[in-house]
Amino acid sequence: MIFVGAWLIATAAAQDNADEIVARDAQPLPRYLSAKDITTLLAEQDWQGCVQGGEANQTVRFGFEIQNSGTVSAISITGASGGQDGCWRETLRSVRFGAHDEMPLKVNWTVGVKGGQALPYPVVEVEERRLEPLFIFIKPDATTAEQASLDAALGLSPP
């Protein structure tokens, strides 16, 4: 009876460890920036500082890139009024998203201003993502033609 109890405890501990490994390895890359991560970091910023008192309702639309280092670049802003573009731009530029292993991410996002309150939208639009590097198993006895075909399909060489 004692042996069975010890076996159950050991099995449960091993399963917990396996679950942790699966969860950790479920990310496609070790340093991956999800849309949820981006939205969370944007929502934590003080966007209210860019709203002038009595400002009319507006929709401020951002387009920007998150570089591999986690910094923001290529910022475009539409819909901001009252000469506040600089404030919106600097607030966005101050966000540190954390380094990631993808190509620079192109993101679109919106902040609404209603009744003098900044209302960050809870959703970001991340344009086409290319997860790099892409690992594909190639059998050891693949022919030169098979390798060339795969290279062409991946856009690594002309067809």
N, C-alpha and C positions, 0 to 999 in steps of 0.2 A: 504494500500500500504506500509506503514511504517512497519507494522507487517511482511509482506512477505519479505521485505528487511532484517530485523533483523533475521528472520528465516534462510534465505539463508546464511548470514554471520555466524551464529551460527553453521549451518550444515557444512559449509566449514571448520571452525575451528575444529570441532569434527572429521571430516574426516582426516585432517592433523595430529591430535593427534593419530588417529587409525593407519594411515600409519606409523607413527614413531614407535608405539608399535609393529606392525607387522614386520617392518624391524629389530628392535632390537631383537625380539624374533625368527627371522628366523635362527639364528645361532643354531646349534645343542647343543652347550655347551656355557656357559657364557664366557669362556676363550678358544677360539678355534684358532689354528694357521693354516691358509690356505697356500696352495702352493704359492699363490700370495704374502702373507706376507713374506714368507721365501725368495722368489726370490728378492723382493724389498730390504730386509735387506742385502742380499748377494751382490747385485749390488751396494750398497752404500759404500762398503768397498774399501780400497786402495790396490787393488791387484797389481797395477803397481809397488809397492815397492818390490815385490818379483821377478821381472823380471830383470835379469842382462843385461846390454847393449850388443847388438850384439848377444843375445841369439837366438839359432835356433828356428824355429817354433816347437811348441809342443802342446799337449793336456794334461792338468793336470786334473785328475779325482779324485774327493773327495767322500768318503763314510763316513758318520758320523751320530750320534744320537743327537737329541735335547731333553734334559731331561725336566721334568715337570717344573723345575725352569727357563728354557729358556737357560741354559748353554749347551755348545757343549761337547760331549765326544765320545769315540770310533772312533777316526779319522783315516782313512786310505787314503793314497795318492799314486797315481800311475801316472807315466808319467812326473814327475818333474825332471829337469836336473840341473846340476851345483851345487849340494849340497844345493838347496834351499828348501828342504822339511821342514826344521825348520821354515822358514819364512812363507810358505804357511800355516803350521799347527798353528802357533801363530796368524796369521791374522784371520783364521777361528775361533780359540778359543776365540778371542776377541769379536766376534759377540754376542750380547745379543738379543735373539729372544723374550723375554717376557715369563712369566709363562703361562702355558696352562694346561687344565684339562684332557688331553689325556694320553695314555701310551706314553713312550718315542718314538719319531718319528725317523724312519730310513730314511735317505735322501741320494740320490746320485746327484751329481752336477758336472759341468765341467767349467773350465776356459781355453780358448784357448790363445795361445801366438803366434802372427803373426807379423813379422817385428818389434820385440821388444815391442809390445803393448799387454797388458793383455786385453782379451775380455771375460768378464763373460757371460756365456750362459744365455739366458732369461727364461730358463725352468729348474725346479728341478723335480726330480723323488722322490716321497714320497712312500715308500713301504707300504704294507697293513696297513690300519688305523683301529683301534678299538676305537670307541667312547665310552668312559666309563663315568659315569655309564649309563647303558641302562635301561630306564624306560619303563615298560610294565604294562598295566592295567590288573589285574587279578580280575575277578568277585568275589564278596564276598562269593558266594556259590560254588566256585570251589572245586571239590573233591580232595582227596589226590592223586589219580591216575592222574588227570589233572595237578596238581602242579608238580608231579614227572616227568611227560612227558615234561612239559615246562622246568624244571631244566635240564633234559637230553639234550633237543634240544639246550639250551643255553650253554651247556658244563659245567654246574655247578655241575653235579653229573654223575657218570657212567651210561650208558644206561641200 
